[in-house]
């Protein structure tokens, strides 16, 4: 089987290997591929692996041998699912590989936005200390998480891990999903979105980017959120209307935001969100710890082995 990795640098910038795939056939590895290069590079391929390079029907039509397309991650919006379904091409992804890492980033954002560790550090360096007349508590963010409520929009592998960590901090956990908006399970109370928002001190997004969720976090969504709440997005940038988020952060409607994703990526250097003190933007990195990328590669190998042997593929989409 001839295999092509279109954009290897995202998952493996050089600290991991790809040799394990060679036991399943011939492997061509490209660090980066433009969308227009897909057809030429995959013309004789039977399997394609992609992280962000788009694999569309117009390219696949020129690659008649392709039988297997694998997303190098959880999201697969860059793959033409309809074309693959119509032509019997198997599509897989890697769900759950980054749950620990992304959940950790959610709380990195939440802790940074509620606890001004850098401010305290600078105070100590400048000679300020609690008990001194010049020290003023109100000048520093220092909010206790215990007793606060976090609302999860989407509650799959990552959302559930966030919920577990939140409970460890003594937080109340609410969630809403496409399939569940009532009842309780595992310490999580499920309810409709617009009931959850005004009850949540922090809202964390863990849903896929679909036509239904695109631009979902807009003016109406934000208006239903509790005044002074925090928004965290480690899902997809297109879920959030950045203009309306900026206005909410600037006005004080929201006290802070942590964004690991933007739309587009990378954001324009003039994006006003990058200039706000109460908005933390990171470069879509929450998933990319070495441990998470090693799990991704193990899941990838398992799926390739199952495809080659005709066995059951655990994370098959099509």
N, C-alpha and C positions, 0 to 999 in steps of 0.2 A: 504494500500500500504506500502510495506517495502522499506525504503530508507537508503542509505549508503553514508556518507560523508567520502571520502578517506583521505583528507589532510586538516583538518579544521584549523590548526594553521596559515596557510598563510593568510586567510581572517579574521579569528577570533582567535587571540592568547589569548583570554580570556576577552577582554574588551567588546565584544558583545555576544549575545546569539543565540541559535539555536531553542529555544523552540517553536517559531512560526511555525516551520515545523511539529511539532508533531500533529497539528490539522488535518494533511493530512494522518497520518498513523504512523507506527512504525519507529523510527529513530535510526540508529547506527552511532555514531560519532567516527572517528579515527583521532587523531592528525596528524599522518603520516602513509603512507603506501608505502611499496616497490612495485615495479611493479609486482613482483612474488606473492604478497599477494592478488592481486585484485580478482582473481577467487575465492579463498576461502572466502574472506570477503563478496563477492557479490553474492554468489551462489544462495541464495533465494531472492535476491533483485529484485525489479521492477524498482527502480530509483537509479541512481548513480550520485553523485556530485564530481567533481574533479577540482583541480586547476592546479597541475603539474604532478600528478601521471598519468601514461599512461594507457589508457583504450583501449586495442587492441583486434582485432578479436579473437586471441588465448585465451584470458581470457573470452570474451563475449560468446564464444562457450560453455563454461562451466557454463554459467549463463543464462539458457533458459528463465527465467521469466522477464529479463530486457526489459523494454519498453521505458525507458526515461533516457537519459544521459545529464547532464547539466554541462557545463564548468563554473567554478567559476571565471569568468573574461571575457575578450573580445576574447583572443586567444583560439583556439580549436585544435591546431595542435597535442595535446596529445591524441586526440580521433580518433579512426579508423572510419572516416566518410564513407568510401566505404562500410565497413561491416555493419554499422548501416543503411545505405540506402538500401542495399540489403535485410536486415532482418526486415525492417519496424520499426526500433527503432528511436524515436524522439530525435533529438539533438538540444540543445539550448545554447546560450551564453548570455553575459551581455554587449552589446555594449553601449558606451556612458556614462557609470557610472562614469568613471574617467577622463572625458574630462577636467574638470576644474583643477583637481590636476596635470595632466600630462602637460597641457599647462603652468601652474604655474612653473613646474620644468624646462620646456624649457627656460623660461625667467630667472629662477634662474641661469642656466648654462650661458645663453647669457650675463646677467649682470655681473656675476663673471668673465667671460672671456674678458669683455670690460672695467670693472671698478674695479680697485684694492682697494676695500674698506679696506681689511686687511692691505695692504701696507700703506694706508693713516692713518689707526689707529695706526700702529706701528710708523709711522713718528711722529704723535702727541705725543705718549707716550715717544718718545726719545727726544722731545723738538724741532723737526723740524716744521716749519710753513711756509706757503706761504709768500713771501717777504723777507725771510732770504737768505743770500748769499749762504748758503750750500744747500738750497732746489733746486732740479732739476726736472722740470716737466717730462722730458723724461724718468725718472727712474720708472715711474708708468704708468700702463695701465689706460687710461682715454679717451674712445672713445664715441662720441655722436651717439646714435642709430638713431636719426631723420635724414632722408634722405638716410639711408642705405637700402639695399634690402635683404629680406629674401626669400629663395626659399624652397617650401614645396614639398617633394616627398610623395605624398598621401595627400588627402585633404578631409577626412571624418569628423566625429564629432570633433576629437581632432585637426586636421589640421585647420579646420575653426575657432576653438576657438583661436588657436595660431595666425591665421591671424587677428582676431579682436584685440587681445592684441597688435600685431605688429603695426597695424594702429593707435592705441592709442599712441604709441611711435613716430608716424610720419614716420614709415618705409614703403617702397614699398613692396608689396607682390606678388610674383610669385608662381605658382604651376603647377605641372604635375601629372596626374593620368592615370590609365589604360583607362578610358573612356573619358577623356577630355584633349586635348592638344592645344586648341585655344579658343579665345573669352575671355570675361571678365564678372564677376558677383560678386556683393557684395564687390567691391574694389580689387578683386583678378584677376590677369591676368594669364591665362592658356597658356602654351606653351610646346613644346617637351622638354624632359629632357636635352638633350645636347645643347639646346639653352639657357635653364634656368641656368645651372651651371656656365658658365663664367660671368653671370650677377649678381650673388648672393654673398653678403658679408657673409652670413650665410646660411647654408643648414640644414634643419631639417627633419628627416625621420619619416614618419607617415604611412608607408605601412606595410602590413602583410608579414610574412616570408613564401614564396612560392618557388617552384623550380626556378621560374623566378627571384625572388629578392634575393635568397641566394647568398651571395658573390658579390652582385651588386656593392657595394662601394669598388671597386678594384683600381688598378693602373690607368686604363683607365678613370674611373669615376673621380678620384682625379685629374688627369692631366687636365681635362676639367674645374675644379673648378678655381675660381679666386685666384690668388696668395694672401696668407694671410687670406683666408676665414676661417670661423669656421664651424665645423661639429657637429651636435647635433643628438644623437640617443636615443630616448625613445621608440623605436618600438621593435625590436628583434635583439639580438647580431649577429645572423648568417647572417644578411644583410651586415655586414661590414667585409672586410678582415683586421684583426687586424694588421698583419705584414706590409701591405702596408700603413695602417693608421699611424702606428708608424714611418715608414720611412718618411712620409710626414710631421709629426709633428716635427721630429728630424731635418729635413732639412730646415724647415721654409716654405715649400710650403703651409702648413696650419698653421695658427697662434694659433689655439686651438681646442679642442674637449671636448664635454660634453657627457658622456656615462652613461646611467642608466642601460644598458644591455650589456652583453658580451657573448662570446661563447667559452668555456662552462661557465655555472654559477654554483657556483662562479668561478671567474678566478683563475688560478694558482697564488700563491703568487709571483712567479718569472716573471709573465707577465710584460714585460717592459713598457707597457702603464701606469701601476700603479706608475712608478718611474718618469714620466715626469711632470714637473711643469706646462706645458701648456695643460695637459689632466686631466680632472676631471672624476673620476669613482665613481658612487654611486651604492648601492646594489639592483637594480631593485625595487626601492621604490617609484617612482613618483606617482604610482596609489593608494598608500596605506594610504592616509589620512583617518581619522575616518569618515569624511563626505562621502567620496567616497565609503568606505566599507559599510556604512549604505545604500547608494543608491543601491549598488550591492545586498544587502540582500533583499531590497524591490522589486527589479526587479525579483530576484529569487523566492520570494514568489508569485508574480503575475504570473510567468510562471508555477509554480507548481499548483497553483489554477486553471489556465486555462486548464492545462493538465488533472487534475482530473475531472473537470467539462465538458470536451470536448469542451471548448471554444477556441477562437482565441489566439494563442501564438504569442506575438509581435516579439520575437527575435528567432524564429525557424530557424534553419539552414537546417535540414533534416526533 
